Amino acid sequence: MKNLLFFNKVAKLFIINTLLLLQPLYAQITLEHNFNETVTFQMGLVNGAMNIFMDATPYQDNTFYTAFLSGNSYKVKTYDTDYNLSMNKTFNFTPPEGYKVSSVSMSKKLFNTDNDYEFIVTYTKISPVAYDNTNYYVILYNQNGSIIKDFGKGAVVQVYPYLFIINNSFKMQVNRSLWNESNNSSTQTEIYSVPGIPPKAPTITTTTLPNGTVGIGYNTTILASGETPIYWGLESGNLPNGLNISSSGTISGVPTLFGVYAFTIIAANSIGSVTKDFTITITKPELSGSVNINGNAVFGETLTAQPNLTSTISDLGTISYQWKRNGVNIGTNSPTYTLVQNDIGATITVTVNTANCTGEVSSPPTATVTKATQTAPDAPELAHSTTTSITLVSVADFEYNINGGIWNNSPTFTELTPSTTYTFTQRKAETEIFLASPASMEAYFNTQELDIEDILFAEVNIYPNPTTGELRIDCGELIAKNVEIFDLMGKNRINESKPQSENVWILDISHFSTGVYFVRISTANGEMVKKMVKE
């Protein structure tokens, strides 16, 4: 019966083998393995998707097996396709009194819902009697020896070694031969229902697959219901780079490229096959590490970012830089940044990211950016001097100092003592971007000596000078008799005399043009000339 049920497979194999024999034999046939016992190659569990052999059910597809009786024991061995022993069990049966084991059919999880083995054991009488309806006895056991079903006795009891399916449930056929009182034989055919689950094509139960990350190991198994074993494969599309699917449905590997991957998986068993679409998103790995800033936090200096980045991949991709002033973006995408005026008083940071990673790494802030320093200038030079003033050569953005006093923007120092030596220094003044420089070397300059005119007319003073209109002439203790004002061309613009001499004169020169004029004052000590500026 079993051979008949496998007729289709055998016929196909015969045709294929016949065609192969007609071809020239070029391949070298070699011995691959030698079993020290008789084994059978089990190709499948189901024939025509309808019948399941009792003694085939325990074995996986593509398995070598041997099963034989030894007394009242049933010994089973199985080998995988690499010829490794995968099962070696001995099951013992206790015959009813007067009987011995004649044959055994073995199954697994067909007659019950657990995962145990079951055995249909046919017993025959040790001393059979003609025309005796108790010569055969058939009992169904579980692997623990408990009786699942007692099919009773008969002259002959034949349990067919396969199950068939009717109305989506398992059925089993038992033929029983009996003798009547007249020693005439009759046969009964009994159909039993079996509480097993008919084999089904796969149904993929996994709904979604987890996403992955570049450089991080990926391992997940797709699940399905249905008759086992179930074989898996890629039907269409592409798995993420670096991943593969095994025949057992495990997708594993290390992703090497980020992106969204859509593909179709196929699951197949001896009943049929099914496909299902899946999507896996591979994301960029997280960026980690550190970045520091080299350079001085001083205006005009160039800062350099020094990243030390890591991730789960070696190729991080192009590094991008974002410089920040007090946390606000500045600068361009460059590993260097030159400090500008707006950076003074602030701190600078830099944030980096890479093309092949997610996230970013930021540096610690720099010290507060300061103004730049300046070098000390040369010693000051003398422009001119008088008996009471000294004027230095003026230089833009310089400050000047006399005798270690305060710094002045003006290079002219007045109200000095005649015939006296003074000490001068100069420095570059502080600006918006530079600190004041150190002081220069010292220079020494003298005021002029007093001449006779200076002595005679020391008390005479004209003010304000420069003036915009009113000019006062204060002669102190001297009495002025006459006052004249000349322009640069020598033209007399004012010539005033008073009947009574006075020591304070007030003149209106608001109508004068802007320029330099000379004032000649006549006193009892003589005449003197002073310069006056009209603004």
C-alpha positions as CSV (number, residue, x, y, z in Angstrom):
1,M,0.0,0.0,0.0
2,K,2.8,2.4,0.9
3,N,4.5,1.8,-2.4
4,L,1.2,2.4,-4.3
5,L,0.8,5.7,-2.5
6,F,4.3,6.8,-3.6
7,F,3.6,5.8,-7.1
8,N,3.6,9.3,-8.4
9,K,7.0,10.2,-6.9
10,V,8.5,6.9,-8.1
11,A,7.2,7.4,-11.6
12,K,8.7,10.8,-11.8
13,L,12.0,9.6,-10.5
14,F,12.0,6.8,-13.0
15,I,11.5,9.2,-15.9
16,I,14.2,11.5,-14.7
17,N,16.6,8.6,-14.1
18,T,15.9,7.2,-17.6
19,L,16.6,10.5,-19.2
20,L,19.8,10.8,-17.2
21,L,20.9,7.3,-18.3
22,L,20.5,8.4,-22.0
23,Q,23.1,11.1,-21.5
24,P,26.8,10.5,-21.7
25,L,28.2,9.8,-18.2
26,Y,31.0,12.3,-17.6
27,A,30.8,12.7,-13.8
28,Q,32.8,10.4,-11.5
29,I,30.5,8.6,-9.1
30,T,32.2,8.2,-5.7
31,L,31.2,6.7,-2.4
32,E,30.2,9.5,0.0
33,H,29.1,7.6,3.1
34,N,28.7,4.0,4.3
35,F,26.0,3.0,6.9
36,N,26.7,-0.1,8.9
37,E,23.0,-1.0,8.8
38,T,20.1,-0.9,6.4
39,V,18.6,2.6,6.2
40,T,15.9,4.2,4.1
41,F,15.9,7.8,2.8
42,Q,12.7,9.6,3.8
43,M,11.8,12.1,1.1
44,G,8.6,13.5,2.6
45,L,5.7,13.2,4.9
46,V,2.7,13.6,2.6
47,N,1.8,12.0,-0.7
48,G,-0.5,13.9,-3.0
49,A,-1.3,16.2,0.0
50,M,-3.9,13.5,1.0
51,N,-2.3,10.6,2.8
52,I,0.1,10.5,5.8
53,F,2.0,7.3,6.6
54,M,2.0,6.4,10.2
55,D,5.6,5.3,10.1
56,A,6.8,8.3,8.1
57,T,5.4,11.0,10.4
58,P,8.1,11.1,13.0
59,Y,10.8,11.8,10.5
60,Q,11.7,15.1,8.9
61,D,12.0,15.5,5.2
62,N,15.4,14.4,3.7
63,T,16.2,12.1,6.6
64,F,17.8,8.7,6.6
65,Y,16.1,6.3,9.1
66,T,15.9,2.7,10.2
67,A,13.3,1.1,12.4
68,F,13.1,-2.6,13.4
69,L,11.6,-5.0,15.9
70,S,13.8,-6.9,18.3
71,G,11.5,-9.1,20.4
72,N,9.0,-6.9,22.1
73,S,11.2,-3.7,21.5
74,Y,11.0,-1.2,18.7
75,K,14.3,0.5,17.8
76,V,14.4,3.7,15.8
77,K,17.4,5.6,14.5
78,T,17.5,8.8,12.3
79,Y,20.3,10.5,10.5
80,D,20.4,14.0,9.0
81,T,21.7,14.7,5.5
82,D,25.2,15.1,6.8
83,Y,24.9,11.6,8.2
84,N,24.9,12.7,11.8
85,L,22.8,10.6,14.2
86,S,19.8,12.7,15.3
87,M,17.6,10.2,17.1
88,N,18.3,6.8,18.7
89,K,15.4,5.5,20.8
90,T,14.1,2.1,21.9
91,F,10.5,1.7,22.8
92,N,9.4,-1.4,24.8
93,F,5.9,-3.1,24.8
94,T,4.4,-5.6,27.1
95,P,2.2,-8.0,25.1
96,P,-1.0,-9.4,26.5
97,E,-0.6,-12.8,28.0
98,G,-0.2,-15.4,25.2
99,Y,0.7,-12.8,22.6
100,K,3.9,-11.4,21.0
101,V,4.6,-8.2,19.0
102,S,4.1,-8.8,15.3
103,S,4.4,-5.3,13.8
104,V,4.6,-1.6,14.9
105,S,3.6,1.6,13.2
106,M,4.9,4.8,14.7
107,S,3.6,8.3,14.5
108,K,3.9,11.6,16.3
109,K,1.2,14.1,17.5
110,L,-1.4,12.6,15.2
111,F,-3.6,10.8,17.8
112,N,-3.3,13.4,20.5
113,T,-2.5,17.1,20.8
114,D,0.8,16.7,22.7
115,N,4.2,16.3,21.0
116,D,4.6,12.6,22.0
117,Y,5.0,9.5,19.9
118,E,2.2,7.0,19.4
119,F,2.4,3.3,18.3
120,I,-0.1,1.0,16.7
121,V,1.1,-2.4,17.9
122,T,-0.3,-5.6,16.2
123,Y,0.0,-8.7,18.4
124,T,-0.3,-12.3,17.3
125,K,-0.9,-15.3,19.4
126,I,2.2,-17.2,20.3
127,S,0.3,-20.4,19.5
128,P,-2.4,-19.5,16.9
129,V,-5.5,-21.7,16.6
130,A,-7.4,-22.2,13.3
131,Y,-10.7,-20.5,13.0
132,D,-9.9,-18.5,16.2
133,N,-11.2,-14.9,16.3
134,T,-8.5,-14.0,18.9
135,N,-5.4,-14.7,16.9
136,Y,-4.8,-10.9,16.3
137,Y,-5.0,-8.1,18.8
138,V,-4.3,-4.4,17.9
139,I,-3.8,-1.6,20.5
140,L,-2.8,2.1,20.1
141,Y,-0.3,3.3,22.8
142,N,1.3,6.6,23.7
143,Q,5.0,6.7,24.3
144,N,4.5,6.2,28.1
145,G,2.7,2.9,27.4
146,S,-0.8,4.1,28.2
147,I,-3.5,2.8,25.9
148,I,-5.0,5.5,23.6
149,K,-7.4,3.1,21.8
150,D,-8.0,-0.7,22.0
151,F,-9.1,-1.9,18.6
152,G,-9.8,-5.4,19.9
153,K,-9.2,-8.9,18.5
154,G,-10.0,-10.8,15.4
155,A,-9.0,-13.6,13.2
156,V,-7.1,-10.9,11.3
157,V,-7.0,-7.2,12.3
158,Q,-5.4,-5.0,9.8
159,V,-4.9,-1.3,10.5
160,Y,-3.8,0.5,7.4
161,P,-0.5,2.4,8.0
162,Y,-1.8,5.7,6.8
163,L,-4.4,8.4,7.6
164,F,-6.6,10.0,5.0
165,I,-8.5,13.2,5.1
166,I,-12.3,13.6,4.8
167,N,-14.1,16.9,5.5
168,N,-10.9,18.4,6.7
169,S,-10.3,15.8,9.4
170,F,-8.2,12.7,9.7
171,K,-9.7,9.3,9.3
172,M,-8.2,5.8,9.8
173,Q,-9.4,2.4,8.4
174,V,-9.4,-0.9,10.2
175,N,-10.3,-4.2,8.5
176,R,-11.3,-7.0,10.8
177,S,-11.8,-10.6,9.7
178,L,-14.0,-12.9,11.8
179,W,-15.1,-16.5,11.7
180,N,-18.7,-17.4,12.4
181,E,-20.0,-20.6,13.9
182,S,-20.0,-22.3,10.6
183,N,-16.3,-21.4,10.2
184,N,-17.1,-19.0,7.4
185,S,-15.0,-15.8,7.2
186,S,-16.4,-12.3,7.0
187,T,-14.7,-8.9,6.9
188,Q,-15.7,-5.7,8.6
189,T,-14.2,-2.3,7.6
190,E,-14.2,0.3,10.4
191,I,-13.6,4.0,9.9
192,Y,-12.3,5.9,12.9
193,S,-11.9,9.6,13.3
194,V,-8.5,10.8,14.5
195,P,-8.3,14.1,16.6
196,G,-5.2,15.3,14.8
197,I,-4.9,18.5,12.7
198,P,-4.7,18.0,8.9
199,P,-1.5,19.3,7.3
200,K,-1.8,22.8,6.0
201,A,0.1,25.0,3.7
202,P,2.2,27.7,5.5
203,T,0.6,30.9,6.8
204,I,3.1,33.6,7.7
205,T,2.2,34.9,11.1
206,T,4.9,37.6,11.4
207,T,3.4,40.9,10.5
208,T,6.4,43.3,10.6
209,L,10.1,43.0,10.8
210,P,12.3,45.1,13.2
211,N,14.4,47.9,11.7
212,G,18.2,47.8,11.9
213,T,21.2,50.0,12.1
214,V,24.3,50.1,9.9
215,G,27.2,48.3,11.5
216,I,25.0,46.6,14.2
217,G,24.3,42.9,14.0
218,Y,20.7,42.0,12.9
219,N,18.9,38.7,13.7
220,T,15.2,38.0,13.5
221,T,13.2,34.9,12.6
222,I,10.0,35.0,10.5
223,L,7.3,32.8,12.0
224,A,4.6,30.7,10.2
225,S,2.0,28.1,11.0
226,G,1.4,25.0,8.9
227,E,2.9,21.6,8.3
228,T,6.5,21.4,9.2
229,P,9.2,21.6,8.0
230,I,8.7,25.0,6.4
231,Y,11.4,26.3,4.1
232,W,12.0,30.0,3.5
233,G,13.5,32.1,0.8
234,L,13.6,35.5,-0.9
235,E,10.9,35.6,-3.6
236,S,11.6,39.1,-5.0
237,G,13.2,42.4,-4.1
238,N,16.3,42.9,-2.1
239,L,17.2,42.4,1.5
240,P,19.3,45.1,3.1
241,N,23.0,45.0,2.1
242,G,24.8,42.6,4.4
243,L,21.7,40.5,5.4
244,N,20.7,37.0,4.3
245,I,17.7,34.7,4.9
246,S,18.3,31.1,5.9
247,S,16.1,28.2,4.9
248,S,14.7,28.2,8.5
249,G,13.4,31.8,8.1
250,T,16.1,33.7,10.0
251,I,17.2,37.0,8.6
252,S,20.7,37.8,9.9
253,G,23.9,39.6,9.2
254,V,25.4,43.1,9.7
255,P,23.8,45.9,7.6
256,T,26.3,47.9,5.6
257,L,24.1,50.5,3.9
258,F,21.2,52.6,5.2
259,G,17.9,52.9,3.4
260,V,14.4,51.4,3.1
261,Y,14.3,47.9,1.6
262,A,11.1,46.3,0.4
263,F,11.1,42.6,-0.5
264,T,8.8,39.5,-0.7
265,I,9.5,36.4,1.4
266,I,8.2,32.9,0.4
267,A,7.5,30.1,2.8
268,A,6.9,26.5,1.5
269,N,6.1,23.1,2.8
270,S,4.9,19.8,1.4
271,I,1.4,21.1,1.1
272,G,2.0,24.4,-0.7
273,S,3.6,27.9,-0.4
274,V,2.8,31.4,0.5
275,T,4.4,34.9,0.0
276,K,4.3,38.0,2.1
277,D,5.7,41.5,1.6
278,F,8.0,43.0,4.2
279,T,10.0,46.2,4.7
280,I,13.1,46.8,6.7
281,T,14.5,50.3,7.4
282,I,18.2,50.5,8.0
283,T,19.1,53.7,9.8
284,K,22.5,55.4,10.1
285,P,24.4,54.5,13.3
286,E,24.7,57.0,16.2
287,L,27.7,59.3,16.2
288,S,29.8,59.5,19.3
289,G,33.2,60.6,20.4
290,S,34.5,64.1,21.1
291,V,35.6,67.3,19.5
292,N,38.0,69.9,20.9
293,I,39.1,73.4,19.8
294,N,42.7,74.3,19.4
295,G,43.9,77.9,19.4
296,N,43.8,81.1,21.5
297,A,40.5,82.9,22.2
298,V,41.8,86.2,21.0
299,F,40.5,88.5,18.3
300,G,42.2,87.7,14.9
301,E,43.3,84.2,16.0
302,T,42.3,81.1,14.0
303,L,40.6,78.3,15.9
304,T,40.8,74.7,14.7
305,A,38.4,71.9,15.4
306,Q,40.0,68.6,16.4
307,P,37.3,65.8,16.2
308,N,37.8,62.3,17.6
309,L,34.7,60.6,16.4
310,T,33.6,56.9,16.7
311,S,30.6,54.8,15.6
312,T,29.7,51.2,14.8
313,I,31.0,51.7,11.3
314,S,34.5,52.6,10.1
315,D,33.4,54.9,7.3
316,L,31.8,57.8,9.0
317,G,31.5,59.9,5.8
318,T,32.2,63.5,5.3
319,I,32.5,65.6,8.5
320,S,30.5,68.9,8.6
321,Y,31.3,71.7,11.0
322,Q,29.0,74.3,12.6
323,W,30.7,77.1,14.6
324,K,28.6,78.9,17.3
325,R,29.0,82.1,19.3
326,N,27.3,81.8,22.7
327,G,25.2,79.0,21.1
328,V,24.2,80.9,18.0
329,N,25.3,79.6,14.6
330,I,28.1,81.5,12.9
331,G,30.8,80.7,10.4
332,T,30.9,78.3,7.5
333,N,31.3,74.6,7.1
334,S,35.1,74.5,7.8
335,P,37.3,72.9,10.4
336,T,38.8,76.4,11.1
337,Y,37.3,79.7,12.2
338,T,39.0,83.1,12.5
339,L,37.8,85.2,15.4
340,V,36.1,88.6,14.5
341,Q,35.1,91.7,16.4
342,N,31.7,90.4,17.3
343,D,33.3,87.4,19.0
344,I,34.9,89.6,21.7
345,G,33.3,89.0,25.1
346,A,31.7,85.7,23.9
347,T,32.6,82.0,24.0
348,I,32.9,79.8,20.9
349,T,31.9,76.2,20.3
350,V,31.8,73.9,17.3
351,T,29.4,71.1,16.5
352,V,30.2,68.3,14.1
353,N,28.2,65.6,12.3
354,T,28.9,63.1,9.6
355,A,27.2,62.0,6.4
356,N,26.9,58.3,7.4
357,C,25.8,58.7,11.0
358,T,23.0,60.3,13.0
359,G,23.4,62.7,15.9
360,E,26.2,65.3,16.5
361,V,29.0,66.0,18.8
362,S,29.8,69.4,20.3
363,S,32.9,70.8,21.8
364,P,33.4,72.5,25.2
365,P,33.3,76.3,25.0
366,T,36.5,78.3,24.6
367,A,37.5,80.9,27.1
368,T,35.9,84.3,26.7
369,V,37.3,85.9,23.5
370,T,39.4,88.9,24.3
371,K,40.8,91.9,22.3
372,A,44.1,91.4,20.7
373,T,47.3,92.7,22.2
374,Q,49.6,95.4,20.6
375,T,53.3,95.8,20.6
376,A,54.9,98.8,22.3
377,P,55.7,101.6,19.8
378,D,59.0,103.5,19.5
379,A,59.8,106.3,21.9
380,P,57.9,109.6,21.2
381,E,59.5,112.4,19.2
382,L,59.5,116.2,19.8
383,A,57.4,118.3,17.5
384,H,58.1,121.7,19.2
385,S,58.3,123.3,22.6
386,T,57.8,126.7,24.3
387,T,58.8,128.0,27.6
388,T,55.6,126.5,29.1
389,S,54.6,123.7,26.7
390,I,55.9,120.7,24.8
391,T,54.2,119.2,21.8
392,L,55.1,115.6,20.7
393,V,54.8,114.3,17.1
394,S,51.2,113.1,16.8
395,V,50.5,109.5,15.7
396,A,47.0,108.3,15.0
397,D,45.4,106.2,17.8
398,F,48.3,106.9,20.2
399,E,48.2,108.1,23.8
400,Y,50.8,110.2,25.6
401,N,52.2,110.4,29.1
402,I,54.3,112.9,31.0
403,N,56.3,112.0,34.0
404,G,54.3,108.8,34.6
405,G,51.0,110.6,34.9
406,I,47.7,109.8,33.3
407,W,47.4,108.9,29.6
408,N,46.2,111.7,27.3
409,N,45.0,111.7,23.7
410,S,46.6,115.1,23.0
411,P,50.3,115.2,22.3
412,T,50.6,118.8,23.7
413,F,51.4,119.4,27.3
414,T,51.0,123.0,28.7
415,E,51.5,125.0,31.9
416,L,54.9,123.6,32.2
417,T,57.8,125.3,33.9
418,P,60.4,127.0,31.6
419,S,63.9,125.5,31.3
420,T,62.7,122.2,32.8
421,T,63.3,118.6,31.6
422,Y,60.3,116.3,31.3
423,T,59.9,112.5,30.7
424,F,57.5,111.3,28.0
425,T,56.2,107.9,26.9
426,Q,53.6,106.9,24.3
427,R,51.5,103.9,23.6
428,K,48.9,102.6,21.1
429,A,45.5,103.3,22.5
430,E,42.9,100.7,23.3
431,T,40.3,100.2,20.4
432,E,37.3,98.1,19.9
433,I,39.5,95.1,18.8
434,F,42.8,95.9,20.5
435,L,44.0,96.3,24.0
436,A,46.3,99.3,24.8
437,S,49.9,98.4,24.1
438,P,52.7,98.6,26.7
439,A,54.4,102.0,27.0
440,S,57.2,102.9,24.8
441,M,60.8,103.7,25.9
442,E,61.1,107.0,27.6
443,A,62.1,110.2,25.9
444,Y,63.3,113.4,27.5
445,F,62.4,116.9,26.3
446,N,63.0,120.5,27.8
447,T,60.8,123.6,27.8
448,Q,62.4,126.8,26.4
449,E,64.2,129.3,28.5
450,L,62.5,132.6,29.2
451,D,63.7,135.7,27.2
452,I,63.5,139.3,28.3
453,E,60.1,139.8,26.7
454,D,58.7,136.8,28.4
455,I,59.8,138.2,31.7
456,L,58.5,141.7,31.0
457,F,55.2,140.6,29.7
458,A,54.6,137.4,31.7
459,E,51.5,138.9,33.2
460,V,49.8,139.6,29.8
461,N,47.2,137.1,28.7
462,I,44.7,137.1,25.8
463,Y,41.7,134.8,25.9
464,P,39.7,133.0,24.7
465,N,42.2,131.9,22.1
466,P,40.9,130.7,19.7
467,T,37.8,132.9,19.8
468,T,34.6,133.2,17.8
469,G,33.9,136.9,18.6
470,E,34.9,138.4,21.9
471,L,38.6,138.8,22.7
472,R,39.8,139.8,26.2
473,I,43.3,141.2,26.9
474,D,44.3,141.0,30.5
475,C,47.6,142.9,31.3
476,G,47.6,142.1,35.0
477,E,49.6,144.8,36.8
478,L,50.6,146.4,33.5
479,I,48.7,149.3,32.0
480,A,48.0,149.0,28.2
481,K,48.0,152.2,26.3
482,N,47.2,151.0,22.8
483,V,46.1,147.7,21.2
484,E,46.4,146.8,17.5
485,I,45.3,143.7,15.5
486,F,46.9,142.8,12.2
487,D,46.1,140.0,9.7
488,L,48.7,137.8,8.0
489,M,49.0,140.4,5.3
490,G,50.1,143.0,7.8
491,K,46.8,145.0,7.4
492,N,45.8,146.8,10.6
493,R,42.3,145.6,11.4
494,I,42.0,147.3,14.9
495,N,43.9,150.2,16.4
496,E,42.5,151.4,19.7
497,S,43.9,153.9,22.2
498,K,42.3,155.1,25.3
499,P,42.8,158.4,27.0
500,Q,43.4,156.6,30.2
501,S,45.4,153.5,30.2
502,E,43.6,150.3,31.2
503,N,44.8,146.8,32.2
504,V,41.8,144.8,30.7
505,W,40.6,145.3,27.2
506,I,37.4,143.7,25.6
507,L,37.4,143.7,21.8
508,D,34.6,142.5,19.4
509,I,36.2,140.7,16.4
510,S,33.1,138.7,15.4
511,H,33.2,140.4,12.0
512,F,36.7,139.1,11.4
513,S,37.2,136.3,8.9
514,T,38.4,133.0,10.2
515,G,42.2,132.9,10.4
516,V,45.4,133.8,12.3
517,Y,45.9,137.3,13.6
518,F,48.6,139.2,15.6
519,V,47.8,141.3,18.6
520,R,50.3,144.1,19.4
521,I,50.0,145.6,22.9
522,S,51.7,148.8,24.0
523,T,52.5,149.1,27.8
524,A,54.8,151.1,30.0
525,N,57.3,148.2,29.7
526,G,57.2,148.4,25.9
527,E,55.4,146.5,23.1
528,M,54.7,142.8,22.8
529,V,53.0,140.8,20.0
530,K,50.9,137.6,20.6
531,K,49.2,135.3,18.1
532,M,45.4,134.9,18.1
533,V,43.1,132.6,16.1
534,K,39.6,133.6,15.0
535,E,37.3,130.7,14.4
